[in-house]
Amino acid sequence: MAFLQIEYHSQALAMERRVNVIYPDAAELSETEAKDSDIPVLYLLHGMGGNENSWQKRTNIERLLRHTNLIVVMPSTDLGWYTDTAYGMPYFTAIAEELPQILQRFFPNMSRKREKTFIAGLSMGGYGAYKIALATDKFSHAASFSGALGLGLEGQELTENLESKRGYWEGVFGDLEAEEVSEHFLTRIAEHSDKKTKFYAWCGYEDYLYQSNERAVKELTALGLDIDYHTSHGKHEWYYWNQQLEKLFDWLPIHYVKEERLS
């Protein structure tokens, strides 16, 4: 497979941006897959403190996908929560709307079909994956690992050390006391979704977001979302997120060749 680091100009953000892409190598695929002109694509989102390099540096993603026909796109939102922020940086627009159009020019074989377009992320990226999928209705599958899915429901993600970080949170989401902040809650966004996306979620029992995930999944399911929810022992760490990658590839509607079957 090919690993590409692309620098491009984002008109939405009015700045140069970087995105990493894993592109399947025809030599490692079946003859049918090698001729595929409609390749499935997965957008894989990082968490707080990460960037476009996080998944490639900290997981076995390249080895896991060696014989699988899937484009993986790894963008960066900095610390912008995949949101059009109150401080004027439209990260949601840049990633959910602008980036797919830019990548289509680089990779004309990348599918434009909803049924072949997926999104996933961890922690902040889990929130971002659900948010983008719900708000755009352009993704057939969306997954979260240890995601901040309960943003606003229990308040932990917004109120932990609030006074020392209020400027940051309000810079992203706006006035935390205003009604408008609820526009960023997944439950509010889900009310306007077409409910056709299939969702996956995992969180570890020892993860500080476990209780938040329990409540969020319950409320989102009650709103009509189809969520394949899993829990097990695990902390908010890459060791567990790396394990979840293989489960994700099993879950997605792709021809995934598991590592143990490789020569």
Backbone as JSON, one array per atom type, in Angstrom:
{
  "sequence": "MAFLQIEYHSQALAMERRVNVIYPDAAELSETEAKDSDIPVLYLLHGMGGNENSWQKRTNIERLLRHTNLIVVMPSTDLGWYTDTAYGMPYFTAIAEELPQILQRFFPNMSRKREKTFIAGLSMGGYGAYKIALATDKFSHAASFSGALGLGLEGQELTENLESKRGYWEGVFGDLEAEEVSEHFLTRIAEHSDKKTKFYAWCGYEDYLYQSNERAVKELTALGLDIDYHTSHGKHEWYYWNQQLEKLFDWLPIHYVKEERLS",
  "N": [[0.84, -1.18, 0.0], [0.26, 2.35, -0.34], [1.52, 5.14, 1.44], [0.63, 8.36, 1.9], [1.47, 11.76, 2.35], [-0.14, 14.67, 2.29], [-0.11, 18.06, 1.49], [-2.18, 20.81, 1.38], [-4.13, 23.65, 0.29], [-6.54, 25.01, 2.31], [-9.45, 26.56, 1.65], [-11.59, 27.03, 3.29], [-10.49, 27.25, 5.88], [-8.58, 29.07, 5.37], [-5.8, 28.59, 5.2], [-2.75, 26.63, 4.99], [-2.99, 23.11, 5.04], [-2.55, 19.72, 6.31], [-2.98, 16.33, 5.36], [-3.08, 12.86, 5.88], [-2.95, 9.89, 3.94], [-3.82, 6.55, 3.39], [-3.42, 4.41, 0.77], [-4.66, 1.77, -1.16], [-2.55, -0.77, -2.52], [-2.38, -2.01, -5.72], [-0.93, -4.3, -6.34], [-1.1, -5.89, -4.12], [-3.63, -6.8, -3.97], [-6.62, -8.63, -4.95], [-7.3, -9.57, -8.37], [-9.74, -8.54, -9.21], [-10.28, -6.54, -7.27], [-8.08, -4.89, -7.7], [-8.74, -3.63, -10.03], [-10.73, -1.98, -9.31], [-12.73, 0.83, -9.59], [-14.11, 2.3, -7.84], [-13.47, 2.78, -5.0], [-13.88, 2.0, -1.59], [-13.96, 4.32, 1.23], [-12.53, 5.41, 4.28], [-12.75, 7.78, 6.75], [-10.64, 8.7, 9.29], [-10.45, 9.8, 12.48], [-8.59, 11.8, 14.8], [-7.88, 12.15, 18.38], [-7.96, 14.49, 21.22], [-4.98, 16.36, 21.46], [-3.78, 14.99, 19.44], [-2.95, 14.48, 15.9], [-2.83, 14.49, 12.29], [-1.04, 12.42, 12.05], [-1.38, 10.56, 14.06], [-2.8, 8.0, 14.08], [-1.32, 6.45, 12.27], [1.19, 6.4, 13.49], [0.77, 5.22, 16.01], [-0.64, 2.84, 15.88], [-1.3, -0.42, 14.37], [-2.2, -0.03, 11.79], [-1.4, 0.01, 9.06], [-0.32, -2.55, 8.6], [-2.56, -4.11, 9.19], [-4.28, -3.49, 7.12], [-3.08, -4.38, 4.83], [-3.81, -6.1, 2.68], [-6.3, -5.21, 1.94], [-8.89, -3.57, 0.25], [-9.19, -0.49, 0.68], [-9.41, 2.96, 1.11], [-7.89, 5.1, 3.4], [-8.37, 8.01, 5.17], [-6.77, 10.47, 6.99], [-7.25, 13.19, 8.67], [-6.62, 16.43, 10.28], [-7.92, 18.23, 13.05], [-6.81, 19.92, 14.79], [-7.28, 21.26, 17.95], [-9.97, 21.61, 17.65], [-12.37, 20.18, 17.84], [-13.79, 19.17, 15.64], [-15.55, 21.06, 14.69], [-17.31, 23.99, 13.66], [-15.91, 26.57, 14.92], [-16.48, 28.89, 17.67], [-14.55, 30.81, 17.69], [-14.04, 31.31, 15.09], [-12.86, 29.45, 13.33], [-13.64, 27.25, 10.94], [-13.7, 24.17, 11.32], [-15.37, 21.93, 11.06], [-16.69, 22.37, 8.58], [-14.42, 22.39, 6.94], [-13.46, 19.76, 7.09], [-15.69, 18.0, 6.82], [-17.0, 18.86, 4.52], [-15.32, 20.31, 2.64], [-12.83, 18.85, 2.42], [-13.43, 16.16, 1.34], [-14.06, 16.86, -1.32], [-11.68, 17.96, -2.23], [-9.97, 15.72, -2.05], [-11.1, 14.03, -3.91], [-10.14, 14.92, -6.3], [-7.46, 14.26, -6.15], [-7.69, 11.51, -5.89], [-9.4, 10.01, -8.02], [-10.62, 7.52, -8.12], [-11.73, 7.12, -5.68], [-14.57, 6.33, -3.82], [-17.76, 7.95, -4.2], [-20.08, 7.22, -3.18], [-22.58, 6.85, -0.69], [-22.91, 4.39, 0.61], [-20.4, 3.35, 0.56], [-18.8, 4.96, 2.04], [-17.23, 5.83, 5.0], [-16.74, 6.65, 8.52], [-14.74, 7.19, 11.41], [-13.49, 7.46, 14.8], [-11.48, 8.34, 17.72], [-12.06, 9.18, 21.14], [-12.16, 12.61, 21.31], [-12.3, 12.47, 18.56], [-14.15, 10.43, 18.23], [-16.51, 11.67, 18.99], [-16.45, 13.56, 16.91], [-16.73, 11.9, 14.65], [-19.33, 10.84, 14.93], [-20.75, 13.24, 14.98], [-20.22, 14.41, 12.43], [-21.22, 12.4, 10.75], [-23.95, 12.35, 11.49], [-24.76, 14.95, 10.96], [-24.38, 15.35, 8.24], [-25.41, 13.19, 6.79], [-24.05, 11.61, 4.94], [-22.58, 9.38, 5.29], [-22.38, 5.89, 5.52], [-21.64, 4.26, 7.61], [-20.5, 4.76, 10.92], [-18.14, 5.1, 13.53], [-17.07, 4.92, 16.96], [-14.48, 5.05, 19.34], [-14.04, 5.0, 22.71], [-15.37, 7.44, 22.77], [-16.26, 10.94, 23.1], [-19.08, 11.0, 23.45], [-21.1, 11.81, 25.09], [-21.15, 14.54, 25.28], [-22.27, 17.36, 26.82], [-24.47, 16.04, 27.92], [-23.97, 14.95, 30.45], [-22.15, 16.72, 31.18], [-19.46, 16.4, 31.85], [-17.31, 16.56, 30.0], [-17.3, 19.24, 29.44], [-17.24, 20.58, 31.86], [-15.21, 19.71, 33.52], [-12.51, 20.9, 35.27], [-13.39, 23.47, 34.61], [-13.2, 26.28, 35.14], [-10.5, 26.89, 34.78], [-10.23, 26.31, 32.14], [-12.2, 27.56, 30.75], [-12.05, 29.59, 28.8], [-11.0, 28.22, 26.6], [-13.01, 26.2, 26.04], [-15.23, 27.83, 25.54], [-14.28, 29.2, 23.39], [-14.39, 27.27, 21.45], [-17.07, 26.19, 21.5], [-18.75, 28.31, 22.12], [-20.75, 30.5, 24.25], [-21.14, 28.87, 27.23], [-23.3, 28.93, 28.85], [-25.41, 29.56, 27.31], [-28.34, 28.81, 25.34], [-27.75, 28.07, 22.78], [-25.49, 26.46, 22.81], [-26.3, 23.85, 22.95], [-26.65, 23.02, 20.38], [-24.44, 21.68, 19.62], [-24.57, 19.23, 20.8], [-24.8, 15.72, 20.47], [-27.26, 14.46, 20.72], [-29.08, 16.45, 20.05], [-28.33, 17.0, 17.4], [-28.88, 14.53, 16.27], [-31.63, 14.44, 16.14], [-32.32, 15.58, 13.76], [-31.28, 13.98, 11.85], [-31.28, 11.55, 9.14], [-31.37, 9.0, 10.07], [-30.3, 6.76, 8.82], [-27.7, 5.92, 8.93], [-25.43, 3.46, 10.12], [-24.16, 2.74, 13.31], [-21.26, 2.26, 15.39], [-19.94, 1.62, 18.6], [-17.52, 1.65, 21.17], [-16.4, 1.33, 24.52], [-14.21, 1.25, 27.3], [-14.47, -0.32, 30.53], [-12.88, 0.84, 32.5], [-12.4, 3.33, 31.54], [-12.51, 6.88, 31.74], [-14.61, 8.0, 30.44], [-16.61, 6.17, 30.41], [-19.17, 5.98, 31.84], [-20.39, 8.2, 30.72], [-20.55, 7.37, 28.04], [-22.32, 5.21, 28.34], [-24.73, 6.49, 29.03], [-25.06, 8.22, 26.83], [-25.24, 6.48, 24.59], [-27.58, 5.14, 25.24], [-29.47, 7.24, 25.13], [-29.18, 8.14, 22.48], [-29.88, 5.86, 21.07], [-32.54, 5.7, 21.81], [-33.5, 7.77, 20.33], [-33.63, 6.7, 17.87], [-31.32, 5.83, 16.58], [-29.22, 3.36, 15.09], [-27.16, 1.55, 16.85], [-24.36, -0.37, 17.33], [-23.24, -1.45, 20.11], [-20.46, -1.88, 22.24], [-18.73, -3.05, 25.13], [-15.94, -3.51, 27.33], [-13.17, -4.56, 29.39], [-10.88, -1.93, 29.74], [-8.84, 0.99, 29.23], [-8.49, 4.57, 28.65], [-6.68, 4.5, 26.3], [-4.13, 3.93, 23.77], [-3.45, 1.26, 23.4], [-5.83, -0.2, 23.61], [-7.42, 1.02, 21.68], [-6.07, 0.34, 19.36], [-6.63, -2.39, 19.3], [-9.33, -2.23, 18.76], [-9.41, -1.4, 16.13], [-9.19, -3.62, 14.36], [-11.59, -4.87, 14.91], [-13.28, -2.93, 13.99], [-12.75, -3.0, 11.2], [-13.69, -5.52, 10.63], [-16.37, -5.08, 11.07], [-17.17, -3.13, 9.23], [-18.64, -2.88, 5.91], [-16.75, -4.21, 4.04], [-14.29, -6.04, 2.12], [-12.4, -7.49, 4.17], [-9.24, -8.65, 4.8], [-8.03, -10.63, 7.16], [-5.24, -10.36, 9.39], [-4.08, -12.77, 10.34], [-4.51, -14.52, 8.28], [-2.78, -13.89, 6.34], [0.07, -14.41, 4.21]],
  "CA": [[0.0, 0.0, 0.0], [0.98, 3.61, -0.36], [1.22, 6.09, 2.51], [0.86, 9.67, 1.31], [1.29, 12.95, 3.17], [-0.56, 15.69, 1.34], [-0.31, 19.42, 1.97], [-3.09, 21.49, 0.47], [-4.65, 24.91, 0.82], [-7.95, 24.98, 2.68], [-10.11, 27.85, 1.54], [-12.46, 27.19, 4.46], [-9.69, 27.67, 7.03], [-7.68, 30.12, 4.89], [-4.45, 28.23, 5.6], [-2.24, 25.36, 4.51], [-3.33, 21.98, 5.92], [-1.98, 18.43, 5.95], [-3.81, 15.15, 5.55], [-2.4, 11.61, 5.52], [-3.84, 8.96, 3.23], [-3.37, 5.2, 3.05], [-4.06, 4.05, -0.5], [-4.37, 0.35, -1.42], [-1.63, -1.11, -3.6], [-2.99, -3.01, -6.61], [-0.13, -5.52, -6.34], [-1.42, -6.68, -2.93], [-5.07, -7.06, -4.0], [-7.09, -9.57, -5.97], [-7.4, -8.96, -9.69], [-10.98, -7.76, -9.26], [-10.11, -5.35, -6.45], [-7.07, -4.03, -8.3], [-9.37, -2.88, -11.12], [-11.86, -1.25, -8.74], [-12.74, 2.29, -9.83], [-15.06, 2.85, -6.86], [-12.85, 2.24, -3.8], [-14.44, 2.51, -0.33], [-13.09, 5.25, 1.94], [-12.74, 5.59, 5.71], [-12.16, 8.95, 7.38], [-10.24, 8.26, 10.61], [-10.24, 11.06, 13.19], [-7.76, 11.73, 16.0], [-8.41, 12.73, 19.62], [-7.28, 15.69, 21.71], [-3.54, 16.21, 21.53], [-3.3, 14.27, 18.26], [-3.0, 15.16, 14.61], [-3.02, 13.58, 11.16], [-0.07, 11.33, 12.13], [-1.58, 9.76, 15.26], [-3.18, 6.62, 13.82], [-0.24, 5.75, 11.58], [2.31, 6.26, 14.41], [0.47, 4.54, 17.26], [-1.38, 1.59, 15.68], [-0.84, -1.33, 13.31], [-3.18, 0.12, 10.72], [-0.87, -0.34, 7.73], [-0.23, -4.0, 8.52], [-3.9, -4.68, 9.19], [-4.96, -3.21, 5.85], [-2.15, -4.64, 3.73], [-4.47, -6.75, 1.54], [-7.7, -4.8, 1.95], [-9.11, -2.48, -0.7], [-9.82, 0.6, 1.42], [-8.68, 4.21, 1.27], [-8.05, 5.66, 4.74], [-8.05, 9.44, 5.19], [-6.51, 10.89, 8.37], [-7.1, 14.64, 8.71], [-6.42, 17.02, 11.61], [-8.77, 19.34, 13.44], [-6.12, 20.55, 15.91], [-8.12, 21.06, 19.13], [-11.2, 22.27, 17.28], [-13.55, 19.34, 18.08], [-14.52, 18.91, 14.38], [-16.63, 22.01, 14.88], [-17.13, 25.37, 13.2], [-15.73, 27.11, 16.26], [-16.92, 30.25, 17.99], [-13.47, 31.75, 17.41], [-13.98, 31.6, 13.67], [-12.18, 28.46, 12.52], [-14.67, 26.27, 10.57], [-13.11, 22.84, 11.13], [-16.4, 21.02, 10.56], [-16.83, 22.64, 7.15], [-13.18, 22.04, 6.25], [-13.29, 18.32, 7.05], [-16.88, 17.29, 6.38], [-17.47, 19.3, 3.21], [-14.27, 20.7, 1.71], [-11.8, 17.84, 2.23], [-13.8, 15.13, 0.35], [-14.0, 17.41, -2.67], [-10.26, 18.08, -2.58], [-9.38, 14.39, -2.23], [-11.63, 13.42, -5.11], [-9.26, 15.32, -7.4], [-6.24, 13.46, -6.0], [-8.01, 10.09, -6.01], [-10.69, 9.9, -8.72], [-11.22, 6.2, -7.88], [-12.34, 7.11, -4.35], [-16.02, 6.3, -3.97], [-18.62, 9.06, -3.79], [-21.34, 6.63, -2.74], [-22.75, 6.81, 0.76], [-22.76, 3.03, 1.14], [-18.98, 3.02, 0.6], [-18.13, 6.05, 2.73], [-17.29, 5.54, 6.42], [-16.0, 7.57, 9.38], [-14.51, 6.66, 12.76], [-12.52, 8.25, 15.56], [-11.33, 8.04, 19.14], [-12.2, 10.27, 22.1], [-12.71, 13.75, 20.6], [-12.6, 12.02, 17.21], [-15.39, 9.66, 18.27], [-17.55, 12.7, 18.91], [-16.42, 14.13, 15.57], [-17.26, 10.94, 13.68], [-20.79, 10.82, 15.07], [-21.27, 14.56, 14.61], [-20.17, 14.58, 10.98], [-22.15, 11.44, 10.13], [-25.33, 12.75, 11.76], [-25.07, 16.27, 10.4], [-24.28, 15.38, 6.79], [-26.11, 12.06, 6.17], [-23.26, 11.17, 3.79], [-21.78, 8.23, 5.69], [-23.24, 4.74, 5.81], [-21.19, 3.68, 8.87], [-19.7, 5.66, 11.75], [-17.7, 4.37, 14.72], [-16.43, 5.68, 18.03], [-13.75, 4.34, 20.38], [-13.89, 5.89, 23.88], [-15.77, 8.75, 22.26], [-16.91, 11.93, 23.95], [-20.44, 11.01, 22.9], [-22.02, 12.42, 26.04], [-20.91, 15.98, 25.39], [-23.45, 18.13, 27.18], [-25.5, 15.27, 28.62], [-23.61, 14.93, 31.86], [-21.35, 17.91, 31.39], [-18.09, 16.14, 32.27], [-16.35, 17.04, 29.02], [-17.29, 20.7, 29.42], [-17.13, 21.18, 33.19], [-13.99, 19.29, 34.21], [-11.56, 22.02, 35.33], [-14.02, 24.46, 33.75], [-12.75, 27.66, 35.34], [-9.17, 27.08, 34.2], [-10.29, 26.06, 30.7], [-13.42, 28.15, 30.19], [-11.74, 30.32, 27.57], [-10.86, 27.24, 25.52], [-14.3, 25.6, 25.71], [-16.12, 28.83, 24.94], [-13.73, 29.5, 22.07], [-14.85, 26.23, 20.52], [-18.53, 25.97, 21.46], [-19.51, 29.52, 22.43], [-21.18, 30.71, 25.63], [-21.59, 27.6, 27.78], [-24.56, 29.13, 29.55], [-26.44, 29.91, 26.32], [-29.1, 27.7, 24.77], [-27.15, 27.69, 21.49], [-24.44, 25.44, 22.96], [-26.91, 22.53, 22.76], [-26.56, 22.67, 18.97], [-23.28, 20.82, 19.46], [-24.82, 17.95, 21.45], [-25.18, 14.71, 19.49], [-28.7, 14.19, 20.81], [-29.78, 17.5, 19.29], [-28.04, 16.8, 15.97], [-29.52, 13.28, 15.84], [-33.05, 14.69, 15.9], [-32.51, 16.02, 12.37], [-30.63, 13.01, 10.97], [-32.22, 10.65, 8.45], [-31.35, 7.73, 10.82], [-29.92, 5.65, 7.95], [-26.33, 5.53, 9.22], [-25.2, 2.44, 11.14], [-23.14, 3.22, 14.24], [-20.53, 1.34, 16.26], [-19.33, 2.31, 19.72], [-16.86, 0.84, 22.2], [-15.74, 2.06, 25.6], [-13.74, 0.36, 28.35], [-15.04, -0.12, 31.86], [-12.0, 1.69, 33.3], [-12.27, 4.61, 30.85], [-13.22, 7.94, 32.46], [-15.81, 8.34, 29.68], [-17.5, 5.01, 30.34], [-20.53, 6.33, 32.24], [-20.89, 9.13, 29.71], [-20.93, 6.56, 26.88], [-23.5, 4.44, 28.69], [-25.9, 7.35, 28.94], [-25.19, 8.75, 25.48], [-25.73, 5.43, 23.7], [-28.99, 4.91, 25.59], [-30.3, 8.35, 24.64], [-29.13, 8.17, 21.02], [-30.69, 4.72, 20.62], [-33.95, 6.07, 22.02], [-33.85, 8.7, 19.25], [-33.77, 5.95, 16.63], [-30.06, 5.45, 15.95], [-28.83, 1.95, 15.09], [-25.82, 1.54, 17.43], [-23.78, -1.65, 17.75], [-22.49, -0.95, 21.26], [-19.65, -2.89, 22.9], [-17.93, -2.65, 26.28], [-15.04, -4.53, 27.85], [-12.14, -3.92, 30.19], [-10.01, -1.08, 28.93], [-8.66, 2.37, 29.63], [-8.46, 5.58, 27.6], [-5.3, 4.32, 25.85], [-3.94, 3.44, 22.41], [-3.41, -0.19, 23.39], [-7.19, -0.69, 23.39], [-7.92, 1.55, 20.4], [-5.46, -0.48, 18.32], [-7.41, -3.62, 19.25], [-10.63, -1.94, 18.17], [-9.29, -1.2, 14.68], [-9.51, -4.87, 13.65], [-13.03, -5.07, 15.08], [-13.92, -1.98, 13.07], [-12.64, -3.49, 9.82], [-14.62, -6.65, 10.55], [-17.74, -4.55, 11.11], [-17.47, -2.37, 8.01], [-19.01, -3.71, 4.76], [-15.62, -4.28, 3.1], [-13.62, -7.34, 2.1], [-11.26, -7.33, 5.06], [-8.4, -9.84, 4.9], [-7.43, -10.57, 8.49], [-3.79, -10.52, 9.43], [-3.66, -14.17, 10.55], [-4.64, -15.28, 7.05], [-1.8, -13.42, 5.38], [1.27, -15.24, 4.08]],
  "C": [[0.89, 1.24, 0.0], [0.55, 4.46, 0.83], [1.61, 7.47, 2.01], [0.59, 10.77, 2.33], [1.05, 14.12, 2.22], [-0.7, 17.04, 2.05], [-1.14, 20.16, 0.94], [-3.56, 22.79, 1.1], [-6.14, 24.75, 1.08], [-8.52, 26.38, 2.57], [-11.01, 28.09, 2.75], [-11.7, 27.75, 5.65], [-8.71, 28.78, 6.67], [-6.24, 29.85, 5.33], [-4.04, 26.91, 4.96], [-2.56, 24.27, 5.53], [-2.65, 20.72, 5.42], [-2.99, 17.33, 6.22], [-2.99, 13.94, 5.12], [-3.4, 10.64, 4.92], [-3.13, 7.63, 3.04], [-4.15, 4.77, 1.81], [-3.68, 2.62, -0.85], [-3.49, 0.15, -2.65], [-2.23, -2.24, -4.44], [-2.24, -4.33, -6.57], [-0.47, -6.43, -5.17], [-2.9, -7.06, -2.87], [-5.4, -8.15, -5.01], [-7.21, -8.83, -7.3], [-8.64, -8.08, -9.8], [-10.84, -6.46, -8.48], [-9.12, -4.37, -7.06], [-7.65, -3.18, -9.42], [-10.53, -2.01, -10.63], [-11.72, 0.25, -8.99], [-13.7, 2.99, -8.89], [-14.65, 2.34, -5.47], [-13.5, 2.83, -2.54], [-13.43, 3.4, 0.4], [-13.52, 5.37, 3.4], [-12.02, 6.85, 6.16], [-11.9, 8.59, 8.84], [-9.74, 9.47, 11.4], [-9.47, 10.87, 14.5], [-8.48, 12.35, 17.21], [-7.65, 13.98, 20.03], [-5.79, 15.4, 21.86], [-2.95, 15.5, 20.34], [-3.29, 15.13, 17.02], [-3.13, 14.1, 13.51], [-2.08, 12.37, 11.21], [-0.41, 10.28, 13.2], [-1.87, 8.29, 14.97], [-2.05, 5.83, 13.17], [0.93, 5.49, 12.54], [2.02, 5.29, 15.55], [-0.29, 3.21, 17.11], [-0.75, 0.76, 14.57], [-1.66, -1.19, 12.04], [-2.64, -0.29, 9.36], [-0.77, -1.85, 7.57], [-1.61, -4.63, 8.43], [-4.57, -4.55, 7.84], [-4.14, -3.62, 4.63], [-2.81, -5.23, 2.5], [-5.96, -6.4, 1.48], [-7.87, -3.55, 1.09], [-9.89, -1.36, -0.02], [-8.89, 1.8, 1.46], [-8.94, 4.72, 2.69], [-7.52, 7.08, 4.74], [-7.92, 9.89, 6.64], [-6.22, 12.39, 8.4], [-6.77, 15.13, 10.13], [-7.39, 18.17, 11.83], [-8.11, 20.18, 14.52], [-6.92, 20.25, 17.18], [-9.5, 21.66, 18.91], [-12.45, 21.43, 17.36], [-14.41, 19.14, 16.82], [-15.77, 19.8, 14.31], [-16.3, 23.32, 14.18], [-17.11, 26.23, 14.47], [-16.23, 28.54, 16.41], [-15.83, 31.27, 17.68], [-13.16, 31.86, 15.92], [-13.23, 30.62, 12.79], [-13.16, 27.33, 12.19], [-14.11, 24.88, 10.28], [-14.14, 21.84, 10.61], [-16.54, 21.16, 9.05], [-15.6, 22.16, 6.38], [-13.03, 20.53, 6.09], [-14.49, 17.6, 6.45], [-17.29, 17.64, 4.95], [-16.33, 19.56, 2.22], [-13.3, 19.57, 1.4], [-12.22, 16.73, 1.26], [-13.72, 15.62, -1.09], [-12.55, 17.54, -3.13], [-9.66, 16.71, -2.88], [-9.9, 13.7, -3.48], [-10.77, 13.77, -6.33], [-7.94, 14.55, -7.34], [-6.51, 11.99, -6.33], [-9.37, 9.91, -6.69], [-11.37, 8.54, -8.56], [-11.84, 6.09, -6.49], [-13.85, 7.24, -4.48], [-16.69, 7.59, -3.51], [-19.93, 8.54, -3.21], [-21.41, 6.56, -1.22], [-22.47, 5.42, 1.31], [-21.3, 2.59, 1.2], [-18.15, 4.09, 1.3], [-18.35, 5.92, 4.23], [-16.48, 6.57, 7.21], [-15.89, 6.98, 10.77], [-13.5, 7.56, 13.47], [-12.47, 7.82, 17.0], [-11.47, 9.31, 19.96], [-12.86, 11.48, 21.42], [-13.1, 13.36, 19.18], [-13.83, 11.13, 17.14], [-16.59, 10.59, 18.22], [-17.61, 13.26, 17.49], [-17.0, 13.2, 14.53], [-18.78, 10.89, 13.73], [-21.39, 12.15, 14.61], [-21.32, 14.74, 13.09], [-21.15, 13.65, 10.28], [-23.6, 11.89, 10.3], [-25.7, 14.05, 11.04], [-25.08, 16.29, 8.88], [-25.12, 14.31, 6.09], [-25.4, 11.57, 4.91], [-22.43, 9.92, 4.08], [-22.7, 7.07, 6.03], [-22.9, 4.11, 7.15], [-20.31, 4.69, 9.61], [-19.37, 4.95, 13.06], [-16.97, 5.29, 15.7], [-15.74, 4.73, 18.99], [-13.53, 5.33, 21.53], [-14.31, 7.31, 23.53], [-16.4, 9.66, 23.3], [-18.35, 12.11, 23.48], [-21.43, 11.71, 23.8], [-21.82, 13.91, 26.22], [-22.22, 16.72, 25.68], [-24.49, 17.38, 27.97], [-25.23, 15.21, 30.12], [-22.67, 16.08, 32.2], [-19.88, 17.66, 31.71], [-17.07, 16.75, 31.31], [-16.25, 18.56, 28.99], [-16.99, 21.31, 30.78], [-15.9, 20.74, 33.96], [-12.95, 20.4, 34.11], [-12.08, 23.22, 34.51], [-13.41, 25.85, 33.91], [-11.38, 27.89, 34.72], [-9.17, 26.93, 32.69], [-11.5, 26.7, 30.03], [-13.15, 28.86, 28.87], [-11.62, 29.38, 26.38], [-12.21, 26.7, 25.09], [-15.23, 26.6, 25.04], [-15.59, 29.28, 23.58], [-14.19, 28.51, 21.02], [-16.36, 26.25, 20.37], [-19.37, 27.22, 21.72], [-19.88, 29.58, 23.9], [-21.78, 29.42, 26.19], [-22.9, 27.72, 28.54], [-25.72, 29.38, 28.59], [-27.11, 28.66, 25.78], [-28.43, 27.18, 23.5], [-26.08, 26.6, 21.62], [-25.0, 24.03, 22.73], [-26.9, 22.1, 21.3], [-25.38, 21.74, 18.68], [-23.47, 19.45, 20.09], [-25.31, 16.94, 20.42], [-26.66, 14.4, 19.53], [-29.5, 15.21, 20.02], [-29.56, 17.3, 17.79], [-28.78, 15.58, 15.44], [-31.0, 13.48, 15.52], [-33.33, 15.03, 14.44], [-31.84, 15.08, 11.37], [-31.66, 12.13, 10.29], [-32.23, 9.25, 9.05], [-30.94, 6.53, 9.96], [-28.49, 5.15, 8.21], [-26.31, 4.44, 10.29], [-24.02, 2.88, 12.0], [-22.53, 2.07, 15.04], [-19.94, 2.16, 17.39], [-18.69, 1.3, 20.66], [-16.3, 1.77, 23.25], [-15.37, 1.06, 26.69], [-14.32, 0.69, 29.7], [-14.2, 0.86, 32.69], [-11.77, 3.07, 32.66], [-13.07, 5.68, 31.59], [-14.48, 8.4, 31.72], [-16.83, 7.21, 29.63], [-18.95, 5.36, 30.69], [-21.18, 7.29, 31.25], [-21.33, 8.38, 28.45], [-22.2, 5.77, 27.15], [-24.77, 5.29, 28.52], [-26.13, 7.83, 27.51], [-25.76, 7.71, 24.53], [-27.2, 5.15, 23.98], [-29.88, 6.0, 25.0], [-30.31, 8.41, 23.11], [-29.93, 7.02, 20.42], [-32.17, 5.03, 20.74], [-34.43, 7.03, 20.93], [-33.92, 8.01, 17.9], [-32.48, 5.57, 15.94], [-29.79, 3.96, 16.13], [-27.37, 1.87, 15.56], [-25.43, 0.14, 17.88], [-22.79, -1.32, 18.87], [-21.77, -2.09, 21.97], [-18.89, -2.28, 24.07], [-17.05, -3.82, 26.7], [-14.04, -3.81, 28.75], [-11.23, -3.1, 29.28], [-9.98, 0.34, 29.44], [-8.67, 3.29, 28.4], [-7.04, 5.6, 27.02], [-5.25, 3.69, 24.47], [-3.91, 1.92, 22.34], [-4.78, -0.77, 23.04], [-7.76, -0.19, 22.07], [-7.31, 0.78, 19.23], [-6.22, -1.8, 18.18], [-8.75, -3.4, 18.55], [-10.57, -1.74, 16.66], [-9.7, -2.46, 13.92], [-11.01, -5.16, 13.76], [-13.81, -4.14, 14.16], [-13.9, -2.5, 11.65], [-13.51, -4.72, 9.6], [-16.06, -6.17, 10.4], [-18.13, -3.82, 9.82], [-17.8, -3.31, 6.85], [-17.92, -3.68, 3.68], [-15.08, -5.71, 3.11], [-12.33, -7.2, 2.89], [-10.51, -8.64, 5.2], [-7.65, -9.77, 6.22], [-5.96, -10.95, 8.45], [-3.37, -11.99, 9.55], [-3.79, -15.01, 9.29], [-3.62, -14.86, 5.99], [-0.58, -14.34, 5.36], [2.49, -14.46, 4.51]]
}
